[in-house]
Amino acid sequence: MLRIRKTFGLLLFITLLLIGCSNEIKETKENPLPSWNNSDSKISIINFVKDVTDKNSPNFVETEDRIAVFDNDGTLWSEQPIYFQIGFTFDRIKELAKNHPEWKNEQPFKAVLEGDKKAIADAGEEGLFKLLLATHTGMTSTEFAQIVKDWVVTAKHPKLNRPYTDLVFQPMLELLEYFRANDFKTFIVSGGSIGFMRPLTEELYGIPPEQVIGSSYKTKFEIQNGKEVILRLPEFEFNNDKAGKPVAINKFIGKKPIFASGNSDGDLQMLQWTSSNDKPNFMLYVHHTDSVREWAYDRESHIGKFDKGLDEANEKGWTVVDMQKEWEVIYPFELKK
Amino acid sequence: MLRIRKTFGLLLFITLLLIGCSNEIKETKENPLPSWNNSDSKISIINFVKDVTDKNSPNFVETEDRIAVFDNDGTLWSEQPIYFQIGFTFDRIKELAKNHPEWKNEQPFKAVLEGDKKAIADAGEEGLFKLLLATHTGMTSTEFAQIVKDWVVTAKHPKLNRPYTDLVFQPMLELLEYFRANDFKTFIVSGGSIGFMRPLTEELYGIPPEQVIGSSYKTKFEIQNGKEVILRLPEFEFNNDKAGKPVAINKFIGKKPIFASGNSDGDLQMLQWTSSNDKPNFMLYVHHTDSVREWAYDRESHIGKFDKGLDEANEKGWTVVDMQKEWEVIYPFELKK
């Protein structure tokens, strides 16, 4: 018994020692963004938040106007080598193919089933729309949310062999938390589908469904056999990208944000709209520069263009984060526990 | 000096006596809904709130799921003899007529300018749409919000010669406050235009713009002479009425409410959707029965039909408030100060 106690005591001692020596990154009031090194971006963000929350500052902003909007793909989580929602779409096509033997001979389904990247690319936007409609519509809103939740438990990122949900950006999680601790309301404003994001965002980012804005399909309220349902119809409704983003911010929130963050040309108009606020405002552009820990892609990529957003950010003096240089850690799993 | 003190003391005594005798209605923790008498509706509401907020109750609902939705016209403020937004529309037509001499001879504008009720009614829905588009679109979102704010300061209700904003329902203000004190998030889900309601709802009801859902016009983001604007286009986008209400709740909130309140057939589907929640839920139907203090209208009225909603409320045992019998006070200005 004594021996066991001794051994246990030694183990505890070693454990405490190891914890003490590890580079544990902890969020504190003094250091609210521990995964950001003390670069210009971090200092600018903290100065901004201190300024707009200081009642004695001429730049003080009332709580109800502290609206912060974030793009999702490439801003809050990785978007390489494909958007996660496209990963979902491909996985669903394979799953649904059991009931669609005709897909073996029908493009673009055939291409997805065979993993034929060239044929997928050749199918273009029209092909992609067919895949999206086949996987995202034709069920009730409740059923679709469940499909997403079930998928995310087992789905693995094609390159990293990790759950997709591991690939959220630790520095941005800290930023979201920091904003909320300072009475900002945090919103996602993404080109992704609202129905795809909402089952995930509360757990991933602490952002409730009513603060998630995205692209959408038409829906319809119906009573089916005495049961009230919202049906997802096979028709696009709104593309929440580019000039769509400020339009949706105006429709869903009805106030101009004082903070916006994005990483591509699709976010430019949201950043412009935020920068036109009469109140103090802050635009954060996430620049993917880390080819080792994440992906480096600049100006042109197979998932989209990035030149206009980056040029305007530089031109107007918006804060551009150099991920490689400014982020100590990219993903939560890199944190030493 | 002594005499002054004595007189002051007497005045103070009389004042305190008068306050003690007046029917001052005050919200307290013990009586959160003072303008409701102790009728079935009040008791049911309080029991529901106590139940879903009691951690030891099997009916406990987590904070994030405490979503309460309210129709606006006829539920939170009076809608007689015309919807307030129609009052705004008519006033705007008269204002804008200065720049539209042709309206003197053009229907339905002529009818509004001449106060010709029959001709307005004859113009029907198509005529109404023309009036709405002429007054609600063609400007930026910021300009329109200012127009509404300017209007509401001077506008008077056509029958009561009071500001429209005086005609909010005191018992419903207390209910909104009571819900929020119990960590409910309160939303407006109205057939009225989002752009018309949002400049008013924060001050009137304590409901911020991002929790106001309504009908909408198409909008467009543009940079005009270097200035970012949202243009209100002369095209209807969404009619937030009847089956539109659950569709919008699903799109804007993404959760089923646990409480819904309405007063007409336009609210029926929202109440049905709420009643289909797996979680405990409460449907409150406001029945306009007071012909003296407000307006009594039942089943059929020139502003809409009310029979289906009322029948289903009675049939399904939803809580129907008899305004005449259950509300001690209708409007805040009736409160003794």
Chai-1 contact restraints between the chains, C-beta under 6 A:
chainA,res_idxA,chainB,res_idxB,connection_type,confidence,min_distance_angstrom,max_distance_angstrom,comment,restraint_id
A,E64,B,P208,contact,1.0,0.0,6.0,A-B,restraint_1
A,S141,B,N250,contact,1.0,0.0,6.0,A-B,restraint_2
A,R198,B,G254,contact,1.0,0.0,6.0,A-B,restraint_3
A,P208,B,E64,contact,1.0,0.0,6.0,A-B,restraint_4
A,P209,B,G254,contact,1.0,0.0,6.0,A-B,restraint_5
A,P209,B,K255,contact,1.0,0.0,6.0,A-B,restraint_6
A,E210,B,I253,contact,1.0,0.0,6.0,A-B,restraint_7
A,T219,B,V247,contact,1.0,0.0,6.0,A-B,restraint_8
A,F221,B,A243,contact,1.0,0.0,6.0,A-B,restraint_9
A,F221,B,P246,contact,1.0,0.0,6.0,A-B,restraint_10
A,F221,B,V247,contact,1.0,0.0,6.0,A-B,restraint_11
A,F221,B,Q269,contact,1.0,0.0,6.0,A-B,restraint_12
A,E228,B,Q272,contact,1.0,0.0,6.0,A-B,restraint_13
A,E228,B,W273,contact,1.0,0.0,6.0,A-B,restraint_14
A,E228,B,S276,contact,1.0,0.0,6.0,A-B,restraint_15
A,I230,B,N250,contact,1.0,0.0,6.0,A-B,restraint_16
A,A243,B,F221,contact,1.0,0.0,6.0,A-B,restraint_17
A,P246,B,F221,contact,1.0,0.0,6.0,A-B,restraint_18
A,V247,B,T219,contact,1.0,0.0,6.0,A-B,restraint_19
A,V247,B,F221,contact,1.0,0.0,6.0,A-B,restraint_20
A,N250,B,S141,contact,1.0,0.0,6.0,A-B,restraint_21
A,N250,B,I230,contact,1.0,0.0,6.0,A-B,restraint_22
A,I253,B,E210,contact,1.0,0.0,6.0,A-B,restraint_23
A,G254,B,R198,contact,1.0,0.0,6.0,A-B,restraint_24
A,G254,B,P209,contact,1.0,0.0,6.0,A-B,restraint_25
A,K255,B,P209,contact,1.0,0.0,6.0,A-B,restraint_26
A,Q269,B,F221,contact,1.0,0.0,6.0,A-B,restraint_27
A,Q272,B,E228,contact,1.0,0.0,6.0,A-B,restraint_28
A,W273,B,E228,contact,1.0,0.0,6.0,A-B,restraint_29
A,S276,B,E228,contact,1.0,0.0,6.0,A-B,restraint_30
